[in-house]
Amino acid sequence: MNEVELYLKKAGQDLQYLMQGAMQYGVAFLEELASKALAENKKIIWKERYVDTQDLGLLDYELQPI
């Protein structure tokens, strides 16, 4: 089992949720982010990015405790 699979199992998320940021951040970055979140016992939360109440179609992320 690789780091991403371990992260998904521990965080209770699925691959589809994690891959929401793939187009913007890239798969390699998501692998690093999942590894970091796993090491810190946190989960990745995607949030839409707004500027002056306009949705930019981009995602921000934050790490929250599991």
Backbone as CSV, one residue per row, in Angstrom:
resi,resn,N_x,N_y,N_z,CA_x,CA_y,CA_z,C_x,C_y,C_z
1,MET,0.859,-1.178,0.000,0.000,0.000,0.000,0.906,1.241,0.000
2,ASN,0.632,2.173,-0.891,1.473,3.366,-0.954,0.954,4.460,-0.018
3,GLU,1.707,5.541,0.059,1.378,6.643,0.977,-0.012,7.221,0.711
4,VAL,-0.378,7.391,-0.553,-1.679,7.972,-0.887,-2.806,7.048,-0.413
5,GLU,-2.666,5.764,-0.650,-3.684,4.814,-0.193,-3.794,4.819,1.329
6,LEU,-2.666,4.858,2.022,-2.680,4.934,3.483,-3.362,6.212,3.957
7,TYR,-3.028,7.323,3.289,-3.655,8.603,3.648,-5.169,8.521,3.490
8,LEU,-5.638,8.037,2.343,-7.074,7.982,2.071,-7.797,7.122,3.101
9,LYS,-7.198,6.008,3.448,-7.810,5.125,4.435,-7.879,5.818,5.796
10,LYS,-6.785,6.441,6.207,-6.733,7.083,7.516,-7.640,8.312,7.590
11,ALA,-7.689,9.093,6.519,-8.476,10.330,6.505,-9.958,10.069,6.245
12,GLY,-10.290,8.860,5.773,-11.684,8.555,5.464,-12.171,9.261,4.211
13,GLN,-11.261,9.576,3.312,-11.619,10.235,2.054,-11.445,9.233,0.924
14,ASP,-11.937,9.589,-0.254,-11.724,8.725,-1.395,-10.842,9.429,-2.422
15,LEU,-10.358,8.649,-3.371,-9.443,9.177,-4.378,-10.093,10.282,-5.201
16,GLN,-11.357,10.155,-5.478,-12.061,11.180,-6.255,-12.000,12.532,-5.547
17,TYR,-12.188,12.535,-4.224,-12.114,13.782,-3.472,-10.705,14.366,-3.556
18,LEU,-9.697,13.532,-3.344,-8.324,14.016,-3.389,-7.977,14.576,-4.762
19,MET,-8.468,13.923,-5.815,-8.118,14.316,-7.182,-8.805,15.597,-7.643
20,GLN,-9.665,16.177,-6.832,-10.277,17.459,-7.207,-9.205,18.508,-7.492
21,GLY,-8.097,18.432,-6.818,-7.035,19.421,-7.005,-5.986,19.032,-8.020
22,ALA,-6.147,17.896,-8.700,-5.119,17.396,-9.612,-4.849,18.333,-10.786
23,MET,-5.891,18.882,-11.373,-5.694,19.772,-12.524,-4.936,21.029,-12.119
24,GLN,-5.206,21.518,-10.953,-4.588,22.762,-10.497,-3.190,22.543,-9.914
25,TYR,-3.053,21.539,-9.079,-1.806,21.342,-8.345,-0.893,20.284,-8.950
26,GLY,-1.446,19.360,-9.707,-0.661,18.273,-10.282,-0.625,17.068,-9.360
27,VAL,-0.494,15.905,-9.961,-0.530,14.657,-9.217,0.675,14.532,-8.281
28,ALA,1.849,14.936,-8.726,3.046,14.819,-7.881,2.892,15.649,-6.609
29,PHE,2.338,16.849,-6.731,2.128,17.686,-5.553,1.110,17.055,-4.612
30,LEU,0.049,16.462,-5.181,-0.970,15.812,-4.350,-0.373,14.635,-3.586
31,GLU,0.544,13.903,-4.215,1.215,12.809,-3.521,2.026,13.345,-2.349
32,GLU,2.752,14.441,-2.562,3.521,15.060,-1.478,2.603,15.586,-0.377
33,LEU,1.508,16.213,-0.765,0.562,16.758,0.199,-0.082,15.648,1.033
34,ALA,-0.454,14.550,0.386,-1.036,13.416,1.103,-0.025,12.826,2.078
35,SER,1.222,12.747,1.669,2.272,12.232,2.540,2.466,13.135,3.755
36,LYS,2.472,14.446,3.509,2.610,15.416,4.603,1.420,15.316,5.565
37,ALA,0.213,15.249,5.014,-0.989,15.153,5.840,-0.966,13.874,6.671
38,LEU,-0.543,12.777,6.076,-0.460,11.507,6.787,0.528,11.607,7.947
39,ALA,1.690,12.197,7.701,2.715,12.338,8.737,2.244,13.224,9.891
40,GLU,1.408,14.207,9.593,0.924,15.146,10.609,-0.428,14.745,11.199
41,ASN,-0.943,13.567,10.780,-2.251,13.089,11.241,-3.356,14.108,10.935
42,LYS,-3.330,14.614,9.705,-4.312,15.599,9.256,-4.947,15.139,7.958
43,LYS,-6.026,15.806,7.575,-6.666,15.518,6.296,-6.728,16.786,5.459
44,ILE,-6.792,16.590,4.163,-6.831,17.689,3.195,-8.284,18.101,3.005
45,ILE,-8.534,19.372,3.142,-9.864,19.929,2.910,-9.748,20.931,1.757
46,TRP,-10.492,20.685,0.702,-10.513,21.597,-0.448,-11.526,22.705,-0.203
47,LYS,-11.158,23.921,-0.581,-12.051,25.075,-0.461,-11.981,25.872,-1.757
48,GLU,-13.137,26.327,-2.210,-13.162,27.159,-3.420,-12.551,28.510,-3.110
49,ARG,-11.818,29.030,-4.074,-11.163,30.324,-3.904,-12.053,31.417,-4.491
50,TYR,-12.328,32.413,-3.669,-13.161,33.547,-4.075,-12.362,34.840,-3.977
51,VAL,-12.639,35.764,-4.882,-12.119,37.121,-4.814,-13.299,38.042,-5.035
52,ASP,-13.529,38.888,-4.061,-14.680,39.804,-4.145,-15.966,39.049,-4.481
53,THR,-16.200,37.972,-3.800,-17.373,37.097,-3.915,-17.483,36.366,-5.260
54,GLN,-16.464,36.460,-6.109,-16.490,35.738,-7.384,-15.675,34.452,-7.254
55,ASP,-16.278,33.348,-7.650,-15.597,32.059,-7.650,-14.591,32.061,-8.795
56,LEU,-13.330,31.844,-8.484,-12.287,31.846,-9.503,-12.134,30.500,-10.204
57,GLY,-12.881,29.506,-9.743,-12.744,28.180,-10.327,-11.470,27.487,-9.885
58,LEU,-10.854,27.990,-8.831,-9.628,27.417,-8.287,-9.886,26.908,-6.880
59,LEU,-9.011,26.050,-6.427,-9.141,25.495,-5.089,-7.975,25.906,-4.207
60,ASP,-8.270,26.188,-2.980,-7.274,26.300,-1.932,-7.425,25.044,-1.093
61,TYR,-6.447,24.784,-0.272,-6.562,23.632,0.613,-6.087,24.034,2.000
62,GLU,-6.519,23.272,2.958,-5.988,23.416,4.310,-5.910,22.012,4.891
63,LEU,-5.046,21.856,5.859,-4.903,20.595,6.557,-5.568,20.730,7.906
64,GLN,-6.487,19.818,8.191,-7.220,19.838,9.463,-6.965,18.525,10.187
65,PRO,-6.962,18.564,11.518,-6.776,17.321,12.267,-7.832,16.290,11.906
66,ILE,-7.423,15.046,11.878,-8.343,13.938,11.592,-9.191,13.678,12.822
